[in-house]
Amino acid sequence: MFAIIAAAVIIAMQTPAPAAGWTWTLYADDTPVVLANEIPDTANLRTTLECDPGSSVALLTLYGAPLTGIARVAAGDAVAMAEAAPARGEATRLTLRTDHPAFAAFAADGKMTVLVGDHRRPVEVPAAHLAKLRRFSELCSG
């Protein structure tokens, strides 16, 4: 019995820990439309994208560090520039056009990097959640 418990403990220690429940969730039934990287049913957020349907403008909020300045947003081969400003809750907010090539590249592969000064912040939507990102882009685009 002890050997079985010991083996289970060893296997558990070697198995990578789950991402603590982090997921991407699309809230499209309300205005604004929101795509959130969150732990559902908590106030824990990493990233949100929100827009008014058909506006072609997305607000990107990165939680964890308030940054100010010009942001370089890169996705694929495209680059966009945006003004980054501190937002409520130790966050940074910037505005992106959903019809910009950088946003289109992000919607295609789910990878984007935001650089403000020396601070680099990757935003990644795993393949399993790309349909939500594409639906967000579709709903936001005018």
Secondary structure, DSSP 8 states (H G I E B T S, - for coil): -HHHHHHHHHHHHHS----TT-EEEEE-SSSSEEEEEE-TTSS-EEEEEEE-TT--EEEEEEES----EEEEEEETTEEEEEEEEEETTTEEEEEEETTSHHHHHHHHHSEEEEEETTEEEEEE--GGGHHHHHHHHHHH--
